[in-house]
């Protein structure tokens, strides 16, 4: 019998309960795509990772905490939400392994931000307070529509929050065969300066980067929206999980 691919999944962390947890949709998307999800321990170090990584075929980088801005050379601002330095350490280690060894990986929400920062890019620490704020020097509004990037739950039932324009020469377009899709949205930070070796695949109507990929890797993709909440009802979301799993074969 053919072995199912194993996908290592980055853990979610509850600060108040000091516990690991998982949004079921991450596992559902991988299981439905024919993979076996395996949540990694938060305290996994280099030695422990080395002992298991040959058994893992790809990785899923989940949403969650803000990245600590020290990772991209900035100081925190009041609008920042909780950091989790242990997640930053774990995920940077795993991402570097994926990038250096061409191991398939998909990033979601925080995942796209982690990919970008790990490749030397930076983030808008707060979209309303920075990206959507009037120009400090000119006082002029940005020439883009002001759209909502942080929607109210439930994210699965009301999944169409704003439109995303997909670059026609990108692998995301070749997967979905659509120039524009509607997505759910729950983030207050976003890609600012794009990291080295990464290329945008999609943008929101206001110009924010909504998807990235590494063109010289087999499969290193990341999206800003949340397919884990809609993977059982939305074909575009399902296809993203399938693309990761298929890349491991």
C-alpha positions as CSV (number, residue, x, y, z in Angstrom):
1,X,0.0,0.0,0.0
2,X,1.3,3.5,-0.9
3,X,2.4,5.5,2.1
4,X,0.5,8.7,2.7
5,X,2.6,11.8,2.9
6,X,3.1,13.2,6.4
7,X,2.7,17.0,6.8
8,X,4.3,18.7,9.8
9,X,1.9,21.3,11.2
10,X,3.1,24.3,13.2
11,X,1.4,24.3,16.7
12,X,-1.0,27.0,17.9
13,X,-0.2,28.3,21.4
14,X,-2.7,29.5,24.1
15,X,-0.8,32.0,26.3
16,X,-3.5,32.0,29.0
17,X,-3.7,28.2,29.3
18,X,0.0,27.6,28.5
19,X,-1.2,24.9,26.1
20,X,-0.9,23.8,22.5
21,X,-4.0,23.6,20.3
22,X,-5.1,23.3,16.7
23,X,-7.9,24.7,14.4
24,X,-9.5,21.5,13.1
25,X,-9.7,23.0,9.5
26,X,-5.9,22.7,9.1
27,X,-6.1,19.0,9.8
28,X,-9.3,18.6,7.7
29,X,-7.7,20.2,4.7
30,X,-4.7,17.9,4.9
31,X,-6.7,14.8,5.6
32,X,-9.1,15.4,2.8
33,X,-6.2,15.9,0.5
34,X,-4.8,12.5,1.4
35,X,-2.1,13.4,3.9
36,X,-1.5,12.7,7.6
37,X,-1.1,15.8,9.7
38,X,1.4,15.8,12.5
39,X,1.6,18.7,14.9
40,X,5.1,19.6,15.9
41,X,6.1,20.3,19.6
42,X,6.7,23.9,20.4
43,X,10.0,23.2,22.1
44,X,11.5,21.2,19.2
45,X,15.2,22.0,18.9
46,X,17.7,21.4,16.2
47,X,18.7,18.0,17.5
48,X,15.1,16.8,17.8
49,X,14.2,18.2,14.4
50,X,17.1,16.4,12.8
51,X,15.8,13.1,14.2
52,X,12.3,13.4,12.7
53,X,12.6,15.6,9.6
54,X,13.4,12.7,7.2
55,X,10.0,11.2,8.1
56,X,8.1,14.4,7.2
57,X,7.2,15.2,3.6
58,X,6.1,18.8,3.8
59,X,5.0,21.5,6.2
60,X,2.0,23.7,7.0
61,X,2.7,27.0,8.7
62,X,-0.4,28.1,10.6
63,X,-1.9,31.4,11.7
64,X,-1.6,32.9,15.2
65,X,0.7,35.3,17.1
66,X,2.3,38.4,15.6
67,X,5.9,38.0,14.7
68,X,8.3,39.8,17.0
69,X,9.4,42.9,15.0
70,X,12.9,42.5,16.3
71,X,13.2,39.7,13.6
72,X,13.0,42.4,10.9
73,X,14.9,45.1,12.7
74,X,12.0,47.2,14.1
75,X,10.7,48.1,17.6
76,X,7.2,47.1,18.7
77,X,4.4,49.6,18.4
78,X,1.3,49.9,20.7
79,X,-0.9,48.2,18.2
80,X,1.1,45.0,18.2
81,X,-0.7,41.9,19.7
82,X,0.9,39.0,21.6
83,X,4.3,37.7,20.4
84,X,5.4,34.1,20.9
85,X,9.2,33.9,20.6
86,X,9.2,30.1,20.9
87,X,7.0,29.9,17.8
88,X,9.2,32.3,15.9
89,X,12.3,30.2,16.8
90,X,10.6,26.9,15.8
91,X,9.1,28.1,12.6
92,X,12.2,30.0,11.4
93,X,14.3,26.8,11.9
94,X,11.8,24.7,10.0
95,X,11.3,27.3,7.2
96,X,15.1,27.5,6.7
97,X,15.2,23.7,6.3
98,X,12.4,23.8,3.8
99,X,14.0,26.6,1.8
100,X,17.5,25.2,1.8
101,X,16.4,21.6,1.0
102,X,13.5,22.3,-1.4
103,X,10.9,20.7,1.0
104,X,7.3,21.6,0.2
105,X,5.7,24.2,2.5
106,X,2.5,26.2,2.6
107,X,2.1,29.3,4.8
108,X,-1.3,30.6,6.0
109,X,-1.8,34.1,7.5
110,X,1.1,34.3,10.0
111,X,2.7,31.8,7.7
112,X,3.1,34.2,4.8
113,X,4.5,36.8,7.3
114,X,7.0,34.2,8.7
115,X,8.1,33.2,5.2
116,X,8.6,36.8,4.3
117,X,10.6,37.8,7.4
118,X,12.7,34.7,7.3
119,X,13.8,35.8,3.8
120,X,14.8,39.2,5.0
121,X,11.5,41.0,4.3
122,X,9.5,43.3,6.6
123,X,5.9,43.7,7.8
124,X,3.3,46.4,8.2
125,X,3.0,46.0,12.0
126,X,-0.6,47.4,11.9
127,X,-2.6,47.9,8.7
128,X,-5.0,50.5,10.0
129,X,-2.3,52.5,11.9
130,X,0.4,52.3,9.2
131,X,-0.7,51.2,5.8
132,X,-4.1,52.8,5.8
133,X,-3.0,56.0,7.6
134,X,-2.8,59.2,5.7
135,X,0.7,60.0,4.3
136,X,2.7,61.6,7.1
137,X,4.5,64.0,4.7
138,X,1.8,64.8,2.2
139,X,-1.4,64.3,4.1
140,X,-2.9,62.6,1.1
141,X,-4.9,59.4,1.2
142,X,-3.5,56.3,-0.5
143,X,-4.9,55.9,-4.0
144,X,-6.5,52.6,-3.1
145,X,-9.9,51.6,-1.7
146,X,-9.8,51.2,2.1
147,X,-10.9,47.6,2.7
148,X,-11.5,45.6,5.9
149,X,-8.7,43.0,6.6
150,X,-10.0,42.0,10.0
151,X,-13.5,40.5,9.7
152,X,-15.9,39.3,12.4
153,X,-16.4,35.6,13.0
154,X,-17.6,33.1,11.9
155,X,-15.0,33.0,9.2
156,X,-16.4,30.0,7.4
157,X,-20.0,31.2,7.1
158,X,-19.2,34.7,6.0
159,X,-16.1,33.8,4.1
160,X,-16.2,36.5,1.3
161,X,-14.7,39.6,2.9
162,X,-12.7,41.2,0.0
163,X,-11.4,40.5,-3.4
164,X,-7.9,39.4,-4.3
165,X,-6.4,39.9,-7.8
166,X,-4.2,37.0,-8.9
167,X,-1.2,37.5,-11.1
168,X,-1.8,35.6,-14.4
169,X,1.7,34.4,-14.7
170,X,1.7,32.9,-11.2
171,X,1.3,29.3,-10.2
172,X,-1.7,30.3,-8.1
173,X,-3.4,31.4,-11.3
174,X,-2.5,28.1,-12.9
175,X,-4.0,26.2,-9.9
176,X,-7.3,28.2,-9.6
177,X,-7.7,29.5,-13.2
178,X,-9.2,32.7,-11.9
179,X,-8.0,36.3,-12.2
180,X,-10.0,37.4,-9.1
181,X,-11.3,35.5,-6.1
182,X,-13.0,36.6,-2.9
183,X,-11.4,35.6,0.4
184,X,-12.0,35.7,4.1
185,X,-9.6,37.9,6.1
186,X,-8.4,38.1,9.7
187,X,-5.1,39.9,10.1
188,X,-3.8,43.3,11.2
189,X,-0.3,42.8,9.9
190,X,0.9,42.2,6.3
191,X,3.8,41.9,4.0
192,X,5.6,45.2,3.5
193,X,9.1,44.7,1.9
194,X,9.1,41.4,0.0
195,X,11.9,39.0,1.1
196,X,14.6,37.7,-1.1
197,X,13.7,34.8,-3.4
198,X,10.0,35.5,-3.0
199,X,7.5,36.8,-5.6
200,X,4.0,38.1,-5.1
201,X,1.2,35.9,-6.6
202,X,-1.8,38.0,-5.6
203,X,-2.8,41.4,-4.1
204,X,-5.8,42.8,-2.4
205,X,-7.6,45.7,-4.0
206,X,-5.7,48.2,-1.7
207,X,-2.3,46.8,-3.0
208,X,-1.4,44.6,0.0
209,X,0.4,41.4,-0.9
210,X,-2.0,38.5,-0.4
211,X,0.1,35.6,-1.7
212,X,3.8,34.8,-2.2
213,X,5.9,32.0,-3.7
214,X,9.5,31.0,-4.3
215,X,9.9,30.5,-8.1
216,X,13.1,28.4,-7.7
217,X,11.5,25.9,-5.3
218,X,9.2,23.0,-6.0
219,X,6.5,24.3,-3.8
220,X,6.9,27.1,-1.3
221,X,3.7,29.1,-1.3
222,X,1.9,31.3,1.2
223,X,-1.4,33.1,1.4
224,X,-2.7,35.8,3.7
225,X,-6.3,34.5,3.9
226,X,-7.6,31.5,5.8
227,X,-8.5,28.4,3.7
228,X,-8.6,26.3,6.8
229,X,-12.0,27.8,7.7
230,X,-13.5,27.1,4.2
231,X,-11.7,24.0,2.9
232,X,-14.9,21.8,3.1
233,X,-17.1,24.3,1.3
234,X,-14.9,26.3,-1.0
235,X,-13.1,24.7,-3.9
236,X,-10.3,27.3,-4.0
237,X,-9.4,26.5,-0.4
238,X,-9.5,22.8,-1.0
239,X,-7.2,23.1,-4.0
240,X,-4.5,24.9,-1.8
241,X,-4.3,22.0,0.6
242,X,-4.2,19.6,-2.4
243,X,-1.4,21.5,-4.0
244,X,0.8,21.2,-0.9
245,X,0.1,17.5,-0.6
246,X,0.6,16.8,-4.3
247,X,4.0,18.6,-4.2
248,X,5.3,15.9,-1.8
249,X,4.9,13.1,-4.3
